[in-house]
Amino acid sequence: MADEACTLQMKHDIYEALWLEWQKEKHIYDPLKILDFYEQLNRQPNVPPALLKNIYVTFVIRSTQILSMPLHTDSRNVSFPLTNSLLQGLARSPSNYTKDILEILFDDVLSMESPLNVAQRLGNFNASITQLTMANLQLLYRIKGEFNSSAFQILLENLRQLSKQTKFNQEVEQTLRFSVLSCLALETAQKVYLHNTNNHYINECSDSNQMCTRNLDSQGAIFRLVRNASDETQFAFQSPYWDNRYLVIDSSISIQSKATINVYSKYNKYWWRVVTVKGGVAIYDGATSSSMICGGDRAQWAMNTIHTHVMQKI
C-alpha cells in the first residue's frame, strides 16, 4: 500500500498509521510480535528511521519487563512461561537484540536489586548457553570494579561452568568464547609470569632459594601452572628455570602480624589460592587464604635485594 503512495510524506504517514493501528490489536504486549513487525518494516523502503527506532525501543522495553521477573525472585521453582517463550524466540534472532535487552535489563534491575542477588538469580533463566554466557559477561562488565565481591566471584564461577559444557565450543560464537576465556585466563594458561603491580618479577634471590622481586629478569619468573583437581581456585607454581622447584611458604618460619619473609622455591608442591582483583590476581596460601604474597614492603628490603614476603590478610 505504501509503495503506491504518491509522495514520500504520504508513505511515511501510512507507516505511522500502520504502527498505531497495529498497537490497538494488543500485539504491543508480545515482544516477539513487536519484533516481527519491526523486521517486516525494516525490509521495506522509505520507512521513517525514527519510526523504526521507536518500534525497536518498544520491543526492547517490553522484553526487559518480561525478562526482569526471574531476577526479582529467589526461588528457582517458580515457572516463567512468558520469559521462557521470549528467550526461545530471541535464541533464533540476531544476538545484538539480546545484548541490547540485557543492557536495559541490568540498568533497571540493578536499581532495585544488589549485584549479588542478580548474579545468583541468573540461574533462574531457562536460557540457551549463548544467552547465559552473554548475561553473565555483561553483568560481570557492569561490576568489574568490584573484584573482591561475592557477585564477581559467582559470575566468574558461572562462566567457568558454562565454558566446561560440551556444547560451549559448538554453540557459542568465537568472539564470545574469547571474551569468556579472557576472564578465565588461568583456566587455559599453561605457563605464567609472576610480577607485582610495579612489574617487578618474582625470582630466586641471587644467594639462596628465597624468592625476591626484580624489575628486569622476567626469564626466571616463568612458572608452570599445576591445577588442583579438587579445587579450581588453587594452583601450584612450578619453575622450570629453577630446577622445577615450586613456589612455597616455608611453614617453619612463624608468620608475623604484618609481613614475613618466608617465600621460597622448594621441591614440595604447594597450593596457592588465586583470586581475581583489579589489574590482575591476588595469590593467597591455599590452606587458610590468610597470607597474601607481596613484594612491596620496604621494611623487607635489604640494600638492593627486594625479598618476596607474605602479608597477613586483615
C-alpha positions in Angstrom: 0.0 0.0 0.0 2.8 2.4 0.9 4.6 1.7 -2.3 1.6 3.1 -4.2 1.6 6.4 -2.4 2.3 9.4 -4.5 4.8 11.2 -2.2 7.4 10.2 0.4 5.5 12.1 3.1 2.4 10.1 2.3 4.4 6.9 2.6 5.7 8.0 6.0 2.2 8.8 7.2 0.9 5.4 6.1 3.6 3.6 8.0 2.9 5.7 11.1 -0.8 4.8 10.8 0.0 1.1 10.4 2.0 1.2 13.7 -0.8 3.0 15.5 -3.4 0.6 14.2 -1.2 -2.4 15.0 -0.9 -1.4 18.6 -4.7 -1.3 19.0 -4.8 -5.0 18.3 -2.9 -5.6 21.6 0.2 -7.1 19.9 2.1 -4.5 21.8 2.2 -6.8 24.8 4.1 -9.6 23.0 7.7 -8.5 22.3 8.2 -11.3 19.7 5.2 -9.9 17.7 6.7 -6.4 18.0 10.0 -7.8 16.7 8.3 -9.5 13.8 6.5 -6.2 12.9 9.8 -4.3 13.2 11.6 -6.8 10.9 8.9 -6.6 8.3 9.0 -2.8 8.2 12.8 -2.9 8.2 12.7 -4.7 4.9 10.5 -2.1 3.3 11.8 1.0 1.6 11.1 4.5 2.8 10.1 3.6 6.4 11.0 6.6 8.6 14.1 5.8 10.7 12.5 7.5 13.7 9.5 5.1 13.5 11.8 2.0 13.2 13.8 3.2 16.2 10.5 3.8 18.2 9.3 0.3 17.4 12.7 -1.3 18.3 12.8 0.6 21.6 9.3 -0.6 22.4 10.4 -4.1 21.7 13.5 -3.8 24.0 11.5 -2.2 26.8 8.7 -4.9 26.7 11.3 -7.6 26.5 13.1 -6.1 29.6 9.8 -6.2 31.6 9.3 -9.8 30.9 13.0 -10.9 31.5 13.2 -9.0 34.7 10.7 -11.2 36.5 13.1 -14.1 37.3 15.6 -11.6 38.6 13.3 -10.4 41.3 12.6 -14.0 42.5 14.7 -16.0 44.9 13.1 -19.4 44.3 14.2 -21.4 41.2 11.0 -23.5 41.5 8.8 -20.7 40.1 7.8 -21.0 36.4 8.1 -18.1 34.0 6.4 -19.2 30.7 6.5 -15.8 29.1 10.2 -15.4 29.9 10.9 -18.9 28.6 9.0 -18.2 25.4 10.8 -14.9 24.8 14.2 -16.4 25.4 13.4 -19.2 22.9 12.4 -16.6 20.3 15.5 -14.5 21.0 17.7 -17.5 20.5 16.5 -17.6 16.9 17.2 -13.9 16.4 20.4 -11.9 15.9 22.4 -11.8 19.2 22.6 -8.0 19.2 18.9 -7.9 20.1 19.7 -9.9 23.3 22.7 -7.7 24.0 20.6 -4.5 23.8 17.9 -6.0 26.0 20.4 -7.1 28.6 21.9 -3.6 28.8 18.5 -2.1 29.7 17.5 -5.0 31.8 20.6 -4.6 34.1 20.0 -0.9 34.2 16.6 -1.4 35.6 17.2 -4.5 37.9 20.4 -3.2 39.5 18.5 0.0 40.6 16.4 -2.3 42.8 18.5 -5.4 43.5 22.0 -6.0 44.6 24.6 -7.3 42.1 24.9 -10.4 44.3 21.1 -11.2 44.1 21.1 -10.6 40.3 24.2 -12.8 39.8 22.6 -15.6 41.8 19.3 -15.3 40.1 20.7 -15.6 36.6 20.3 -19.3 37.2 16.5 -18.7 37.1 16.7 -18.2 33.3 15.8 -21.2 31.2 18.1 -19.8 28.5 20.4 -21.1 25.9 24.1 -21.4 26.6 24.8 -18.4 24.4 22.2 -16.3 26.2 23.6 -17.3 29.7 27.1 -16.5 28.6 26.1 -13.1 27.3 24.1 -12.3 30.5 27.0 -13.4 32.9 29.5 -11.5 30.8 27.5 -8.3 30.6 26.8 -8.3 34.3 30.4 -9.0 35.0 31.5 -6.0 33.0 29.0 -3.9 35.0 30.6 -4.7 38.3 34.2 -5.1 37.1 35.4 -2.6 39.7 34.2 -4.9 42.5 36.8 -7.6 42.1 36.6 -8.9 45.6 32.8 -9.0 45.7 30.8 -12.2 46.1 28.9 -11.3 43.0 32.0 -11.0 40.9 33.2 -14.4 42.0 29.8 -16.0 41.4 29.8 -14.7 37.8 33.3 -16.0 37.2 32.2 -19.4 38.5 29.1 -19.3 36.3 31.3 -18.6 33.3 33.7 -21.3 34.3 30.9 -23.9 34.4 29.4 -22.7 31.1 32.8 -23.0 29.4 33.1 -26.6 30.6 29.9 -27.7 28.9 30.5 -29.8 25.8 28.2 -27.6 23.6 30.1 -24.4 24.6 32.5 -24.6 21.7 29.8 -25.7 19.3 27.1 -23.2 20.1 28.8 -20.1 21.4 30.3 -17.9 18.7 34.0 -17.3 18.7 34.2 -13.7 19.9 32.0 -14.5 22.8 34.1 -17.6 23.7 37.3 -15.5 23.6 35.7 -12.9 26.0 34.9 -15.7 28.4 38.4 -17.2 28.2 40.0 -13.8 28.7 38.1 -13.6 32.1 39.3 -17.1 32.9 42.9 -16.8 31.7 44.2 -19.2 34.4 41.8 -21.8 33.2 43.6 -22.3 29.9 47.2 -21.0 30.5 50.0 -23.5 30.8 52.6 -21.1 32.0 52.5 -17.6 33.5 54.8 -14.8 34.5 54.5 -13.7 38.1 55.1 -10.0 38.8 53.7 -7.3 41.0 51.9 -4.1 40.0 55.3 -2.4 39.5 56.3 -5.1 37.0 58.9 -6.5 39.4 59.2 -10.2 38.6 59.4 -13.0 41.2 62.7 -14.9 41.0 65.0 -16.7 43.3 67.3 -14.4 45.2 70.9 -14.4 43.9 72.4 -16.1 47.0 69.7 -18.5 48.1 66.4 -20.1 47.2 64.5 -17.4 48.9 62.3 -15.5 46.5 62.9 -11.9 45.5 61.5 -9.4 43.0 63.5 -7.9 40.2 62.4 -5.4 37.7 64.3 -6.8 34.7 64.6 -10.5 35.0 61.4 -12.0 33.6 63.0 -15.2 32.3 63.3 -16.7 35.8 59.7 -15.6 36.6 58.1 -18.1 34.3 56.1 -20.7 36.2 54.3 -23.8 35.0 50.7 -23.9 36.3 49.7 -27.0 38.1 45.9 -27.2 38.9 44.4 -28.7 42.0 41.8 -31.2 40.7 39.7 -30.9 43.9 39.6 -27.0 44.0 39.5 -25.0 40.8 40.7 -21.8 42.6 44.0 -23.4 43.7 47.2 -23.7 41.7 50.8 -24.7 42.3 53.6 -22.7 40.6 56.5 -24.8 39.3 59.6 -23.1 37.9 61.3 -24.9 35.0 64.0 -22.2 35.3 64.8 -23.1 38.9 65.2 -26.8 38.6 61.4 -27.4 38.7 61.1 -26.3 42.2 57.7 -24.9 43.5 56.9 -21.5 44.9 56.1 -22.2 48.6 55.6 -20.6 52.0 58.1 -22.1 54.4 55.9 -23.3 57.3 58.9 -23.5 59.7 59.1 -19.7 59.8 56.5 -18.2 62.1 54.0 -15.8 60.5 54.3 -12.3 61.9 51.5 -9.9 62.4 52.3 -8.0 59.2 55.0 -9.0 56.8 57.1 -12.2 56.9 60.0 -13.2 54.7 59.1 -16.8 54.2 58.6 -17.4 50.4 61.0 -19.9 48.9 61.4 -22.2 46.0 61.4 -25.9 47.1 60.7 -29.3 45.7 57.5 -29.9 47.6 54.3 -29.0 45.8 52.4 -26.1 47.5 48.9 -24.9 46.8 48.0 -21.3 46.4 44.6 -19.8 46.1 44.3 -17.3 43.2 41.6 -14.6 43.4 40.8 -12.1 40.6 41.4 -8.5 41.6 41.6 -5.2 39.8 44.6 -5.3 37.4 45.4 -9.0 37.9 45.2 -11.5 40.7 45.9 -11.8 44.4 47.7 -15.0 45.5 47.0 -16.4 48.9 48.1 -19.6 50.7 45.8 -22.4 49.8 45.2 -23.8 53.2 43.8 -20.7 55.0 43.7 -17.9 52.4 45.1 -15.6 55.1 48.6 -14.9 53.8 49.0 -13.0 50.5 52.2 -13.0 48.6 53.7 -9.5 48.2 56.9 -7.6 47.3 56.2 -4.0 48.1 57.0 -3.6 51.8 60.3 -1.6 52.0 60.9 -2.9 55.5 61.6 -6.3 53.9 64.2 -4.9 51.5 67.9 -5.4 52.2 70.0 -3.0 50.1 69.1 -3.9 46.5 67.6 -7.2 47.5 63.8 -7.0 47.5 62.5 -10.0 49.4 59.2 -11.5 48.4 57.1 -11.9 51.5 53.6 -12.6 52.7 51.2 -10.2 54.4 48.5 -11.3 56.7 45.0 -10.7 55.4 43.2 -8.2 57.5 
